[in-house]
Amino acid sequence: MQQRLAEADNVAPLGRDFYRFWLAASVSNLGDGIRLGALPLLALRLTGDARLIGAVAAATMAPWFFIAPLAGALVDRHDRRHLMLAGQLGRVLLAVFLAVLVLVDEATIWWVLIVALGIGIGEVFVDTSSQAAVPQLVATDQLEAANARLIGSTTALNDVVGVWLGAVLFAAVTELPFFVDAATFALSAAVLVTVRRPMQGGRRRDTRISADISEGFRFLIAHRLLRRLAGTIATLNLATNISFGVYVIFVIEELGASERTFGFVMGIAAMGGVLGAIVAERITVRFGRTAVLAVTPVAIAITLAVNVFAQHVAIAGATLAATMFLIVASNVPGQSLRQEVTPEHMLGRVVASFRTFGLGAAPVGALLGGVLTEEFGVRTANAVAAGVAGSAALLMLRALKQLPDATNPALP
């Protein structure tokens, strides 16, 4: 055991190109966090309908359901760097557009939904390309370390600094967070240009896009471990987003906090995610992937259940921090495992297919959370979320029965 922990502490340097790639991702995630901190507050100002507020959260994630398979096929056929640049520049234009609408007092909830959907489409291409590129930038035995750094910076800047800063900027000058969001996407693209190392291996262009998409889905469905993990993650994302989609209502309207306090609570809560990224590699080495992945859904169900009874913002923030810790700590071994068992030439498609099921459930959860909150109250929504997370725990145990054979990419 001590030798395995020592190996985790002595990972070879990840290289200049990876660190530039990491910087580009970090800057982009700061902008994402700023927008995610400001967007629900803007939605709450524009409408009191919980269903529409949940729809705004759903719109950013919905493209993972309907466009991810196409994005995955394109990621495997075309230059991943170019796709990431196109996605970032498209998001620059959309963020500026929303900022101008807010500036001239022409923003409506419907424009917010459209822009959130468009930015979500860009995110599909950027994130799919990014995940598929990592194995080209580092060695296989460095994947855990590389993913821990990427997920850690995503959590710290997206969910902690960004969300807090977005709420603060929104409270000061309503349109400012969206202008800053656009600037971070532009800077990320500029840094990405400096990465010299290729971000993909051989590319196939002698097949049709539809055939490539089908091949990615077939591989995922035929691979017992990946198929069962995808179903488990989908159920877990459904559960957490029932709660997260209406969290602004829970904090501001149910618990009586201010807009600034909402940003502060979200930032403090996401520090749990930062801690999860910091310790993910070590706890995976110490306890093993099976234990980390098995415990996560059970613990998340407990944290969501606490919010059914929470009466103070501090308790709600603490439970959300615990939830974020668990999600991030399990994402690192889960993501590394998917990258290891998937052939490189199919990585973009398999990542996209996996996330079609996994993240595709997130907007459904956000919409369901809005409906439950509107009809029965936000605490009922949290109770349902806890129950769904409990069912994900049972699915995870079934999926992990395949883990000992996961190193065989052709597992039927």
Contacts in CASP RR format, 6 or more apart in sequence:
PFRMAT RR
TARGET T0000
AUTHOR 0000-0000-0000
METHOD contacts of the structure
MODEL  1
MQQRLAEADNVAPLGRDFYRFWLAASVSNLGDGIRLGALPLLALRLTGDA
RLIGAVAAATMAPWFFIAPLAGALVDRHDRRHLMLAGQLGRVLLAVFLAV
LVLVDEATIWWVLIVALGIGIGEVFVDTSSQAAVPQLVATDQLEAANARL
IGSTTALNDVVGVWLGAVLFAAVTELPFFVDAATFALSAAVLVTVRRPMQ
GGRRRDTRISADISEGFRFLIAHRLLRRLAGTIATLNLATNISFGVYVIF
VIEELGASERTFGFVMGIAAMGGVLGAIVAERITVRFGRTAVLAVTPVAI
AITLAVNVFAQHVAIAGATLAATMFLIVASNVPGQSLRQEVTPEHMLGRV
VASFRTFGLGAAPVGALLGGVLTEEFGVRTANAVAAGVAGSAALLMLRAL
KQLPDATNPALP
1 286 0 8 1.000
4 285 0 8 1.000
4 286 0 8 1.000
5 282 0 8 1.000
5 285 0 8 1.000
5 286 0 8 1.000
7 285 0 8 1.000
8 144 0 8 1.000
8 145 0 8 1.000
8 281 0 8 1.000
8 282 0 8 1.000
8 285 0 8 1.000
11 141 0 8 1.000
11 142 0 8 1.000
11 145 0 8 1.000
12 139 0 8 1.000
12 142 0 8 1.000
14 137 0 8 1.000
14 138 0 8 1.000
14 142 0 8 1.000
14 145 0 8 1.000
14 146 0 8 1.000
14 149 0 8 1.000
15 137 0 8 1.000
15 138 0 8 1.000
17 137 0 8 1.000
17 195 0 8 1.000
17 196 0 8 1.000
17 197 0 8 1.000
18 137 0 8 1.000
18 138 0 8 1.000
18 146 0 8 1.000
20 191 0 8 1.000
20 192 0 8 1.000
20 194 0 8 1.000
20 195 0 8 1.000
21 130 0 8 1.000
21 133 0 8 1.000
21 137 0 8 1.000
21 192 0 8 1.000
21 195 0 8 1.000
22 149 0 8 1.000
22 150 0 8 1.000
22 153 0 8 1.000
23 191 0 8 1.000
24 188 0 8 1.000
24 189 0 8 1.000
24 191 0 8 1.000
24 192 0 8 1.000
24 195 0 8 1.000
25 130 0 8 1.000
25 150 0 8 1.000
25 153 0 8 1.000
25 154 0 8 1.000
25 188 0 8 1.000
26 153 0 8 1.000
26 154 0 8 1.000
26 157 0 8 1.000
27 184 0 8 1.000
27 187 0 8 1.000
27 188 0 8 1.000
27 191 0 8 1.000
28 88 0 8 1.000
28 126 0 8 1.000
28 184 0 8 1.000
28 185 0 8 1.000
28 188 0 8 1.000
29 153 0 8 1.000
29 154 0 8 1.000
29 157 0 8 1.000
29 158 0 8 1.000
30 157 0 8 1.000
30 158 0 8 1.000
30 161 0 8 1.000
30 162 0 8 1.000
30 165 0 8 1.000
30 184 0 8 1.000
31 157 0 8 1.000
31 158 0 8 1.000
31 162 0 8 1.000
31 180 0 8 1.000
31 181 0 8 1.000
31 184 0 8 1.000
31 185 0 8 1.000
32 123 0 8 1.000
32 158 0 8 1.000
32 162 0 8 1.000
32 181 0 8 1.000
33 157 0 8 1.000
33 158 0 8 1.000
33 159 0 8 1.000
33 161 0 8 1.000
33 162 0 8 1.000
33 163 0 8 1.000
33 165 0 8 1.000
33 166 0 8 1.000
34 162 0 8 1.000
34 163 0 8 1.000
34 165 0 8 1.000
34 166 0 8 1.000
34 169 0 8 1.000
34 177 0 8 1.000
34 180 0 8 1.000
34 181 0 8 1.000
34 184 0 8 1.000
35 95 0 8 1.000
35 119 0 8 1.000
35 166 0 8 1.000
35 177 0 8 1.000
35 178 0 8 1.000
35 181 0 8 1.000
36 60 0 8 1.000
36 158 0 8 1.000
36 159 0 8 1.000
36 162 0 8 1.000
36 163 0 8 1.000
37 162 0 8 1.000
37 163 0 8 1.000
37 164 0 8 1.000
37 166 0 8 1.000
37 167 0 8 1.000
37 170 0 8 1.000
37 177 0 8 1.000
37 263 0 8 1.000
37 266 0 8 1.000
38 166 0 8 1.000
38 167 0 8 1.000
38 169 0 8 1.000
38 170 0 8 1.000
38 177 0 8 1.000
38 178 0 8 1.000
38 181 0 8 1.000
39 56 0 8 1.000
39 60 0 8 1.000
39 112 0 8 1.000
39 116 0 8 1.000
40 53 0 8 1.000
40 56 0 8 1.000
40 57 0 8 1.000
40 247 0 8 1.000
40 248 0 8 1.000
41 167 0 8 1.000
41 170 0 8 1.000
41 171 0 8 1.000
41 248 0 8 1.000
41 259 0 8 1.000
41 262 0 8 1.000
42 102 0 8 1.000
42 107 0 8 1.000
42 112 0 8 1.000
42 170 0 8 1.000
42 174 0 8 1.000
43 52 0 8 1.000
43 53 0 8 1.000
43 54 0 8 1.000
43 56 0 8 1.000
43 109 0 8 1.000
43 112 0 8 1.000
43 248 0 8 1.000
44 53 0 8 1.000
44 248 0 8 1.000
44 249 0 8 1.000
44 252 0 8 1.000
46 107 0 8 1.000
46 108 0 8 1.000
46 109 0 8 1.000
46 112 0 8 1.000
47 53 0 8 1.000
47 109 0 8 1.000
49 374 0 8 1.000
50 246 0 8 1.000
50 249 0 8 1.000
50 369 0 8 1.000
50 370 0 8 1.000
50 371 0 8 1.000
50 373 0 8 1.000
50 374 0 8 1.000
50 378 0 8 1.000
51 367 0 8 1.000
51 370 0 8 1.000
51 371 0 8 1.000
51 374 0 8 1.000
52 109 0 8 1.000
52 113 0 8 1.000
53 245 0 8 1.000
53 246 0 8 1.000
53 248 0 8 1.000
53 249 0 8 1.000
53 370 0 8 1.000
54 245 0 8 1.000
54 246 0 8 1.000
54 366 0 8 1.000
54 367 0 8 1.000
54 369 0 8 1.000
54 370 0 8 1.000
55 113 0 8 1.000
55 366 0 8 1.000
55 367 0 8 1.000
55 370 0 8 1.000
56 109 0 8 1.000
56 112 0 8 1.000
56 113 0 8 1.000
56 116 0 8 1.000
57 241 0 8 1.000
57 244 0 8 1.000
57 245 0 8 1.000
57 246 0 8 1.000
57 363 0 8 1.000
57 366 0 8 1.000
58 241 0 8 1.000
58 245 0 8 1.000
58 362 0 8 1.000
58 363 0 8 1.000
58 364 0 8 1.000
58 365 0 8 1.000
58 366 0 8 1.000
58 367 0 8 1.000
59 113 0 8 1.000
59 114 0 8 1.000
59 116 0 8 1.000
59 117 0 8 1.000
59 120 0 8 1.000
59 363 0 8 1.000
60 116 0 8 1.000
60 117 0 8 1.000
60 119 0 8 1.000
60 120 0 8 1.000
60 123 0 8 1.000
61 120 0 8 1.000
61 241 0 8 1.000
61 359 0 8 1.000
61 360 0 8 1.000
61 362 0 8 1.000
61 363 0 8 1.000
61 366 0 8 1.000
62 117 0 8 1.000
62 120 0 8 1.000
62 360 0 8 1.000
62 363 0 8 1.000
63 117 0 8 1.000
63 118 0 8 1.000
63 120 0 8 1.000
63 121 0 8 1.000
63 122 0 8 1.000
63 123 0 8 1.000
63 124 0 8 1.000
64 124 0 8 1.000
64 355 0 8 1.000
64 356 0 8 1.000
64 358 0 8 1.000
64 359 0 8 1.000
64 360 0 8 1.000
64 362 0 8 1.000
64 363 0 8 1.000
65 356 0 8 1.000
65 359 0 8 1.000
65 360 0 8 1.000
65 363 0 8 1.000
67 121 0 8 1.000
67 124 0 8 1.000
68 124 0 8 1.000
68 128 0 8 1.000
68 352 0 8 1.000
68 353 0 8 1.000
68 355 0 8 1.000
68 356 0 8 1.000
68 359 0 8 1.000
68 360 0 8 1.000
69 213 0 8 1.000
69 216 0 8 1.000
69 217 0 8 1.000
69 349 0 8 1.000
69 352 0 8 1.000
69 353 0 8 1.000
69 356 0 8 1.000
70 209 0 8 1.000
70 213 0 8 1.000
71 83 0 8 1.000
71 124 0 8 1.000
71 125 0 8 1.000
71 128 0 8 1.000
71 352 0 8 1.000
72 128 0 8 1.000
72 132 0 8 1.000
72 213 0 8 1.000
72 348 0 8 1.000
72 349 0 8 1.000
72 351 0 8 1.000
72 352 0 8 1.000
72 353 0 8 1.000
73 209 0 8 1.000
73 212 0 8 1.000
73 213 0 8 1.000
73 349 0 8 1.000
73 352 0 8 1.000
74 83 0 8 1.000
74 125 0 8 1.000
74 209 0 8 1.000
75 83 0 8 1.000
75 125 0 8 1.000
75 128 0 8 1.000
75 129 0 8 1.000
75 132 0 8 1.000
75 200 0 8 1.000
75 348 0 8 1.000
75 349 0 8 1.000
75 351 0 8 1.000
75 352 0 8 1.000
76 132 0 8 1.000
76 200 0 8 1.000
76 203 0 8 1.000
76 204 0 8 1.000
76 212 0 8 1.000
76 345 0 8 1.000
76 346 0 8 1.000
76 347 0 8 1.000
76 348 0 8 1.000
76 349 0 8 1.000
77 203 0 8 1.000
77 204 0 8 1.000
77 205 0 8 1.000
77 209 0 8 1.000
77 212 0 8 1.000
78 203 0 8 1.000
79 199 0 8 1.000
79 200 0 8 1.000
80 129 0 8 1.000
80 132 0 8 1.000
80 133 0 8 1.000
80 199 0 8 1.000
80 200 0 8 1.000
81 129 0 8 1.000
81 133 0 8 1.000
81 192 0 8 1.000
81 193 0 8 1.000
81 195 0 8 1.000
81 199 0 8 1.000
83 125 0 8 1.000
83 126 0 8 1.000
83 129 0 8 1.000
84 125 0 8 1.000
84 126 0 8 1.000
84 129 0 8 1.000
84 130 0 8 1.000
84 189 0 8 1.000
84 192 0 8 1.000
85 189 0 8 1.000
85 192 0 8 1.000
85 193 0 8 1.000
86 125 0 8 1.000
87 122 0 8 1.000
87 125 0 8 1.000
87 126 0 8 1.000
88 122 0 8 1.000
88 126 0 8 1.000
88 185 0 8 1.000
88 186 0 8 1.000
88 188 0 8 1.000
88 189 0 8 1.000
88 192 0 8 1.000
89 185 0 8 1.000
89 186 0 8 1.000
89 189 0 8 1.000
90 122 0 8 1.000
90 185 0 8 1.000
91 118 0 8 1.000
91 119 0 8 1.000
91 122 0 8 1.000
91 123 0 8 1.000
91 126 0 8 1.000
91 182 0 8 1.000
91 185 0 8 1.000
92 182 0 8 1.000
92 185 0 8 1.000
92 186 0 8 1.000
92 189 0 8 1.000
93 182 0 8 1.000
94 115 0 8 1.000
94 118 0 8 1.000
94 119 0 8 1.000
95 115 0 8 1.000
95 119 0 8 1.000
95 178 0 8 1.000
95 179 0 8 1.000
95 181 0 8 1.000
95 182 0 8 1.000
95 185 0 8 1.000
96 178 0 8 1.000
96 179 0 8 1.000
96 182 0 8 1.000
97 115 0 8 1.000
98 107 0 8 1.000
98 111 0 8 1.000
98 112 0 8 1.000
98 115 0 8 1.000
98 178 0 8 1.000
99 175 0 8 1.000
99 176 0 8 1.000
99 178 0 8 1.000
99 179 0 8 1.000
99 181 0 8 1.000
99 182 0 8 1.000
100 175 0 8 1.000
101 107 0 8 1.000
101 111 0 8 1.000
102 174 0 8 1.000
102 175 0 8 1.000
102 178 0 8 1.000
103 175 0 8 1.000
124 352 0 8 1.000
127 355 0 8 1.000
128 348 0 8 1.000
128 351 0 8 1.000
128 352 0 8 1.000
128 355 0 8 1.000
129 199 0 8 1.000
129 348 0 8 1.000
130 150 0 8 1.000
131 335 0 8 1.000
131 339 0 8 1.000
131 347 0 8 1.000
131 348 0 8 1.000
131 351 0 8 1.000
132 199 0 8 1.000
132 200 0 8 1.000
132 347 0 8 1.000
132 348 0 8 1.000
132 351 0 8 1.000
133 199 0 8 1.000
133 200 0 8 1.000
134 143 0 8 1.000
134 146 0 8 1.000
134 147 0 8 1.000
134 150 0 8 1.000
134 339 0 8 1.000
135 143 0 8 1.000
135 339 0 8 1.000
135 344 0 8 1.000
135 347 0 8 1.000
136 197 0 8 1.000
136 198 0 8 1.000
136 199 0 8 1.000
136 200 0 8 1.000
136 201 0 8 1.000
136 344 0 8 1.000
137 146 0 8 1.000
137 195 0 8 1.000
137 197 0 8 1.000
137 199 0 8 1.000
138 145 0 8 1.000
138 146 0 8 1.000
140 340 0 8 1.000
143 336 0 8 1.000
143 339 0 8 1.000
143 340 0 8 1.000
144 280 0 8 1.000
144 281 0 8 1.000
144 284 0 8 1.000
144 332 0 8 1.000
144 333 0 8 1.000
144 336 0 8 1.000
145 281 0 8 1.000
147 331 0 8 1.000
147 332 0 8 1.000
147 335 0 8 1.000
147 336 0 8 1.000
147 339 0 8 1.000
148 277 0 8 1.000
148 278 0 8 1.000
148 280 0 8 1.000
148 281 0 8 1.000
148 332 0 8 1.000
149 277 0 8 1.000
151 277 0 8 1.000
151 280 0 8 1.000
151 328 0 8 1.000
151 331 0 8 1.000
151 332 0 8 1.000
151 335 0 8 1.000
152 273 0 8 1.000
152 274 0 8 1.000
152 276 0 8 1.000
152 277 0 8 1.000
152 278 0 8 1.000
152 328 0 8 1.000
153 277 0 8 1.000
154 277 0 8 1.000
155 270 0 8 1.000
155 272 0 8 1.000
155 273 0 8 1.000
155 274 0 8 1.000
155 276 0 8 1.000
155 277 0 8 1.000
155 324 0 8 1.000
155 328 0 8 1.000
156 270 0 8 1.000
156 274 0 8 1.000
156 277 0 8 1.000
158 270 0 8 1.000
159 266 0 8 1.000
159 267 0 8 1.000
159 269 0 8 1.000
159 270 0 8 1.000
159 273 0 8 1.000
159 274 0 8 1.000
159 324 0 8 1.000
160 267 0 8 1.000
160 268 0 8 1.000
160 270 0 8 1.000
160 271 0 8 1.000
160 273 0 8 1.000
160 274 0 8 1.000
161 267 0 8 1.000
162 267 0 8 1.000
163 263 0 8 1.000
163 266 0 8 1.000
163 267 0 8 1.000
163 270 0 8 1.000
164 263 0 8 1.000
164 264 0 8 1.000
164 266 0 8 1.000
164 267 0 8 1.000
165 177 0 8 1.000
165 180 0 8 1.000
166 177 0 8 1.000
166 180 0 8 1.000
166 263 0 8 1.000
167 259 0 8 1.000
167 260 0 8 1.000
167 262 0 8 1.000
167 263 0 8 1.000
167 264 0 8 1.000
167 266 0 8 1.000
168 260 0 8 1.000
168 263 0 8 1.000
169 176 0 8 1.000
169 177 0 8 1.000
169 180 0 8 1.000
170 176 0 8 1.000
170 177 0 8 1.000
170 259 0 8 1.000
171 259 0 8 1.000
171 260 0 8 1.000
200 344 0 8 1.000
201 344 0 8 1.000
201 345 0 8 1.000
202 344 0 8 1.000
202 345 0 8 1.000
203 345 0 8 1.000
204 212 0 8 1.000
204 345 0 8 1.000
212 349 0 8 1.000
213 349 0 8 1.000
215 346 0 8 1.000
215 349 0 8 1.000
216 346 0 8 1.000
216 349 0 8 1.000
216 350 0 8 1.000
216 353 0 8 1.000
217 349 0 8 1.000
217 353 0 8 1.000
219 226 0 8 1.000
219 342 0 8 1.000
219 346 0 8 1.000
219 349 0 8 1.000
219 350 0 8 1.000
219 353 0 8 1.000
220 226 0 8 1.000
220 227 0 8 1.000
220 230 0 8 1.000
220 350 0 8 1.000
220 353 0 8 1.000
220 354 0 8 1.000
221 227 0 8 1.000
222 411 0 8 1.000
222 412 0 8 1.000
223 341 0 8 1.000
223 409 0 8 1.000
223 411 0 8 1.000
223 412 0 8 1.000
224 402 0 8 1.000
224 411 0 8 1.000
224 412 0 8 1.000
225 341 0 8 1.000
225 399 0 8 1.000
225 402 0 8 1.000
225 403 0 8 1.000
225 405 0 8 1.000
225 406 0 8 1.000
225 411 0 8 1.000
226 338 0 8 1.000
226 341 0 8 1.000
226 342 0 8 1.000
226 350 0 8 1.000
226 354 0 8 1.000
228 395 0 8 1.000
228 398 0 8 1.000
228 399 0 8 1.000
228 402 0 8 1.000
229 334 0 8 1.000
229 338 0 8 1.000
229 354 0 8 1.000
229 399 0 8 1.000
230 353 0 8 1.000
230 354 0 8 1.000
230 357 0 8 1.000
230 358 0 8 1.000
231 357 0 8 1.000
231 358 0 8 1.000
231 395 0 8 1.000
231 399 0 8 1.000
232 297 0 8 1.000
232 392 0 8 1.000
232 395 0 8 1.000
232 396 0 8 1.000
232 399 0 8 1.000
233 354 0 8 1.000
233 357 0 8 1.000
233 358 0 8 1.000
233 361 0 8 1.000
234 357 0 8 1.000
234 358 0 8 1.000
234 360 0 8 1.000
234 361 0 8 1.000
235 361 0 8 1.000
235 388 0 8 1.000
235 389 0 8 1.000
235 391 0 8 1.000
235 392 0 8 1.000
235 395 0 8 1.000
236 296 0 8 1.000
236 297 0 8 1.000
236 300 0 8 1.000
236 389 0 8 1.000
236 392 0 8 1.000
236 396 0 8 1.000
237 358 0 8 1.000
237 359 0 8 1.000
237 360 0 8 1.000
237 361 0 8 1.000
237 362 0 8 1.000
237 365 0 8 1.000
238 361 0 8 1.000
238 362 0 8 1.000
238 364 0 8 1.000
238 365 0 8 1.000
238 368 0 8 1.000
238 388 0 8 1.000
239 300 0 8 1.000
239 301 0 8 1.000
239 304 0 8 1.000
239 365 0 8 1.000
239 385 0 8 1.000
239 386 0 8 1.000
239 387 0 8 1.000
239 388 0 8 1.000
239 389 0 8 1.000
239 390 0 8 1.000
239 392 0 8 1.000
240 300 0 8 1.000
240 304 0 8 1.000
240 323 0 8 1.000
240 327 0 8 1.000
240 362 0 8 1.000
240 385 0 8 1.000
240 389 0 8 1.000
241 361 0 8 1.000
241 362 0 8 1.000
241 363 0 8 1.000
241 364 0 8 1.000
241 365 0 8 1.000
241 366 0 8 1.000
241 369 0 8 1.000
242 365 0 8 1.000
242 366 0 8 1.000
242 368 0 8 1.000
242 369 0 8 1.000
242 372 0 8 1.000
242 381 0 8 1.000
242 382 0 8 1.000
242 384 0 8 1.000
242 385 0 8 1.000
242 388 0 8 1.000
243 250 0 8 1.000
243 304 0 8 1.000
243 307 0 8 1.000
243 369 0 8 1.000
243 381 0 8 1.000
243 382 0 8 1.000
243 385 0 8 1.000
244 366 0 8 1.000
245 365 0 8 1.000
245 366 0 8 1.000
245 369 0 8 1.000
245 370 0 8 1.000
246 366 0 8 1.000
246 369 0 8 1.000
246 370 0 8 1.000
246 373 0 8 1.000
246 378 0 8 1.000
246 381 0 8 1.000
247 266 0 8 1.000
247 320 0 8 1.000
248 262 0 8 1.000
249 373 0 8 1.000
249 378 0 8 1.000
250 307 0 8 1.000
250 316 0 8 1.000
250 378 0 8 1.000
250 382 0 8 1.000
251 257 0 8 1.000
251 261 0 8 1.000
251 262 0 8 1.000
251 265 0 8 1.000
251 313 0 8 1.000
251 316 0 8 1.000
252 258 0 8 1.000
252 259 0 8 1.000
252 262 0 8 1.000
253 378 0 8 1.000
254 378 0 8 1.000
254 379 0 8 1.000
255 310 0 8 1.000
255 311 0 8 1.000
255 312 0 8 1.000
255 313 0 8 1.000
255 316 0 8 1.000
256 313 0 8 1.000
257 265 0 8 1.000
257 313 0 8 1.000
261 313 0 8 1.000
265 313 0 8 1.000
265 316 0 8 1.000
265 317 0 8 1.000
265 320 0 8 1.000
266 320 0 8 1.000
268 317 0 8 1.000
268 321 0 8 1.000
269 317 0 8 1.000
269 318 0 8 1.000
269 320 0 8 1.000
269 321 0 8 1.000
269 323 0 8 1.000
269 324 0 8 1.000
270 320 0 8 1.000
270 321 0 8 1.000
270 324 0 8 1.000
271 321 0 8 1.000
271 324 0 8 1.000
272 321 0 8 1.000
272 322 0 8 1.000
272 324 0 8 1.000
272 325 0 8 1.000
272 328 0 8 1.000
273 321 0 8 1.000
273 324 0 8 1.000
273 325 0 8 1.000
273 327 0 8 1.000
273 328 0 8 1.000
273 329 0 8 1.000
274 328 0 8 1.000
275 325 0 8 1.000
276 324 0 8 1.000
276 325 0 8 1.000
276 328 0 8 1.000
276 329 0 8 1.000
277 328 0 8 1.000
277 329 0 8 1.000
277 332 0 8 1.000
279 329 0 8 1.000
280 292 0 8 1.000
280 328 0 8 1.000
280 329 0 8 1.000
280 330 0 8 1.000
280 331 0 8 1.000
280 332 0 8 1.000
280 333 0 8 1.000
281 332 0 8 1.000
283 292 0 8 1.000
283 329 0 8 1.000
284 292 0 8 1.000
284 332 0 8 1.000
284 333 0 8 1.000
288 333 0 8 1.000
289 333 0 8 1.000
289 334 0 8 1.000
289 337 0 8 1.000
289 403 0 8 1.000
290 400 0 8 1.000
290 403 0 8 1.000
292 329 0 8 1.000
292 330 0 8 1.000
292 333 0 8 1.000
293 330 0 8 1.000
293 333 0 8 1.000
293 334 0 8 1.000
293 396 0 8 1.000
293 400 0 8 1.000
294 393 0 8 1.000
294 396 0 8 1.000
294 397 0 8 1.000
294 400 0 8 1.000
295 326 0 8 1.000
296 326 0 8 1.000
296 327 0 8 1.000
296 329 0 8 1.000
296 330 0 8 1.000
296 396 0 8 1.000
297 389 0 8 1.000
297 390 0 8 1.000
297 392 0 8 1.000
297 393 0 8 1.000
297 395 0 8 1.000
297 396 0 8 1.000
298 390 0 8 1.000
298 393 0 8 1.000
299 322 0 8 1.000
299 326 0 8 1.000
300 323 0 8 1.000
300 326 0 8 1.000
300 327 0 8 1.000
300 389 0 8 1.000
300 392 0 8 1.000
301 386 0 8 1.000
301 387 0 8 1.000
301 389 0 8 1.000
301 390 0 8 1.000
301 392 0 8 1.000
301 393 0 8 1.000
302 386 0 8 1.000
303 319 0 8 1.000
303 320 0 8 1.000
303 322 0 8 1.000
303 323 0 8 1.000
303 326 0 8 1.000
304 319 0 8 1.000
304 323 0 8 1.000
304 382 0 8 1.000
304 385 0 8 1.000
304 386 0 8 1.000
304 387 0 8 1.000
304 389 0 8 1.000
305 382 0 8 1.000
305 383 0 8 1.000
305 386 0 8 1.000
305 387 0 8 1.000
306 315 0 8 1.000
306 319 0 8 1.000
307 316 0 8 1.000
307 319 0 8 1.000
307 320 0 8 1.000
307 379 0 8 1.000
307 382 0 8 1.000
308 379 0 8 1.000
308 382 0 8 1.000
308 383 0 8 1.000
308 386 0 8 1.000
309 379 0 8 1.000
310 316 0 8 1.000
310 319 0 8 1.000
337 406 0 8 1.000
338 350 0 8 1.000
338 351 0 8 1.000
338 354 0 8 1.000
339 347 0 8 1.000
340 406 0 8 1.000
340 407 0 8 1.000
341 406 0 8 1.000
341 407 0 8 1.000
341 408 0 8 1.000
341 409 0 8 1.000
341 411 0 8 1.000
342 350 0 8 1.000
342 351 0 8 1.000
342 409 0 8 1.000
343 409 0 8 1.000
368 381 0 8 1.000
368 384 0 8 1.000
369 381 0 8 1.000
369 384 0 8 1.000
369 385 0 8 1.000
370 381 0 8 1.000
372 380 0 8 1.000
372 381 0 8 1.000
372 384 0 8 1.000
373 380 0 8 1.000
373 381 0 8 1.000
402 411 0 8 1.000
405 411 0 8 1.000
END
